[in-house]
Amino acid sequence: MLTTDRLILRQWREDDRVPFAAMCADEEVMRYFPRVMDRAETDAAVDRQIKGIREKGYAFWATELRETGQFIGFVGIQDIPDYYGLPAGIEIGWRLDKTAWGQGLAPEGARACLAFAFAKLQVPEVIAFTATLNKPSMRVMEKVGMTRDATADFDHPMVEEGHPIRPHVLYRIKADGVG
């Protein structure tokens, strides 16, 4: 579990499944993804994160507001999946419910995850990537000190040719804080 001034990043609970499914069925929340997710897909995603946290001590952690305990989505790190064709390493990511947007919560959680990755896991670098259209996520990456590596931009292999979110940008940050 990680904590910040306003957030708790923790293992997933059964009662996170319904709000997570609702969040991932929201077209606005999922506008930079190929499509919304159904309940079976979100349950499978939660199961993968639970397994990652149990086996490795990290994944995309369920994220809640410290003050109220309200589940607002996830922020975390994970091993870069092989299907991207990227070198092995750690990626950081977040997906928050729209009620949590615009409050600086994603950068706050991301900073805690970066600190964990560098201090506890001793990784030399963390990357993040998103669709070229996803300016909000790129702003989060920049706020936490990540720098775009245009030489590593790529087409997402799981998104069909011609889809507007297929082109992706890649950002980096090294343990010494340099992007």
DAGIDA-V657947 format. One record per residue. N is the residue number from 0. RES is the residue in one letter. BURIAL is I if it has 16 or more other C-alpha atoms within 10 Angstrom, else O. D_LAST is the distance of its C-alpha to the last C-alpha in Angstrom with 1 decimal. Layout:
N:RES:BURIAL:D_LAST ; N:RES:BURIAL:D_LAST
This chain:
0:M:O:25.9 ; 1:L:I:23.2 ; 2:T:I:24.1 ; 3:T:O:22.7 ; 4:D:O:24.9 ; 5:R:O:25.8 ; 6:L:I:25.0 ; 7:I:I:26.1 ; 8:L:I:24.2 ; 9:R:I:26.9 ; 10:Q:I:28.8 ; 11:W:I:30.4 ; 12:R:O:34.1 ; 13:E:O:36.8 ; 14:D:O:37.0 ; 15:D:I:33.4 ; 16:R:I:34.5 ; 17:V:O:36.5 ; 18:P:O:34.0 ; 19:F:I:31.2 ; 20:A:I:33.5 ; 21:A:I:34.4 ; 22:M:I:30.8 ; 23:C:I:30.1 ; 24:A:I:33.4 ; 25:D:O:32.4 ; 26:E:O:31.7 ; 27:E:O:29.6 ; 28:V:I:27.3 ; 29:M:I:27.1 ; 30:R:O:26.9 ; 31:Y:I:23.7 ; 32:F:I:25.3 ; 33:P:O:28.2 ; 34:R:O:30.7 ; 35:V:I:31.5 ; 36:M:I:32.2 ; 37:D:O:35.6 ; 38:R:O:36.6 ; 39:A:O:36.8 ; 40:E:O:33.2 ; 41:T:I:31.8 ; 42:D:I:34.0 ; 43:A:O:32.6 ; 44:A:I:29.0 ; 45:V:I:30.0 ; 46:D:O:31.8 ; 47:R:O:28.7 ; 48:Q:I:26.6 ; 49:I:I:29.6 ; 50:K:I:29.8 ; 51:G:I:26.2 ; 52:I:I:26.4 ; 53:R:O:29.8 ; 54:E:O:28.9 ; 55:K:O:25.3 ; 56:G:O:24.9 ; 57:Y:I:22.2 ; 58:A:I:21.9 ; 59:F:I:21.6 ; 60:W:I:23.6 ; 61:A:I:26.3 ; 62:T:I:25.4 ; 63:E:I:28.1 ; 64:L:I:28.8 ; 65:R:O:29.8 ; 66:E:O:32.6 ; 67:T:O:34.3 ; 68:G:O:33.2 ; 69:Q:O:32.6 ; 70:F:I:30.6 ; 71:I:I:27.9 ; 72:G:I:26.0 ; 73:F:I:23.2 ; 74:V:I:19.7 ; 75:G:I:18.4 ; 76:I:I:16.9 ; 77:Q:I:18.6 ; 78:D:O:18.7 ; 79:I:I:17.8 ; 80:P:O:21.2 ; 81:D:O:22.7 ; 82:Y:O:23.9 ; 83:Y:O:20.6 ; 84:G:O:20.9 ; 85:L:O:17.3 ; 86:P:O:16.7 ; 87:A:O:17.5 ; 88:G:O:15.0 ; 89:I:I:14.3 ; 90:E:I:13.6 ; 91:I:I:13.7 ; 92:G:I:16.2 ; 93:W:I:18.7 ; 94:R:I:22.0 ; 95:L:I:24.0 ; 96:D:I:27.5 ; 97:K:O:28.0 ; 98:T:O:29.8 ; 99:A:O:26.5 ; 100:W:O:24.6 ; 101:G:O:23.7 ; 102:Q:O:23.9 ; 103:G:O:20.3 ; 104:L:I:21.0 ; 105:A:I:18.3 ; 106:P:I:15.5 ; 107:E:I:17.8 ; 108:G:I:18.2 ; 109:A:I:14.6 ; 110:R:I:13.8 ; 111:A:I:16.8 ; 112:C:I:15.7 ; 113:L:I:12.3 ; 114:A:O:14.5 ; 115:F:I:17.0 ; 116:A:I:14.8 ; 117:F:I:13.5 ; 118:A:O:16.9 ; 119:K:O:19.4 ; 120:L:O:18.2 ; 121:Q:O:16.4 ; 122:V:O:13.9 ; 123:P:O:11.3 ; 124:E:I:8.7 ; 125:V:I:9.2 ; 126:I:I:9.2 ; 127:A:I:11.0 ; 128:F:I:13.3 ; 129:T:I:16.1 ; 130:A:I:18.8 ; 131:T:I:18.2 ; 132:L:I:20.8 ; 133:N:I:19.1 ; 134:K:O:17.9 ; 135:P:O:18.3 ; 136:S:I:15.8 ; 137:M:I:13.2 ; 138:R:O:13.9 ; 139:V:I:13.5 ; 140:M:I:10.0 ; 141:E:I:9.2 ; 142:K:I:11.5 ; 143:V:I:9.8 ; 144:G:I:6.5 ; 145:M:I:4.8 ; 146:T:I:4.4 ; 147:R:I:7.5 ; 148:D:O:8.4 ; 149:A:O:12.0 ; 150:T:O:13.4 ; 151:A:O:13.0 ; 152:D:I:14.7 ; 153:F:I:18.0 ; 154:D:I:21.3 ; 155:H:I:21.8 ; 156:P:O:24.5 ; 157:M:O:26.3 ; 158:V:O:26.8 ; 159:E:O:29.7 ; 160:E:O:29.6 ; 161:G:O:29.9 ; 162:H:O:28.6 ; 163:P:O:26.5 ; 164:I:I:23.8 ; 165:R:I:23.6 ; 166:P:I:20.8 ; 167:H:I:17.4 ; 168:V:I:13.8 ; 169:L:I:10.9 ; 170:Y:I:7.5 ; 171:R:I:5.0 ; 172:I:I:3.9 ; 173:K:I:5.8 ; 174:A:I:9.0 ; 175:D:O:8.8 ; 176:G:O:6.4 ; 177:V:O:3.8 ; 178:G:I:0.0
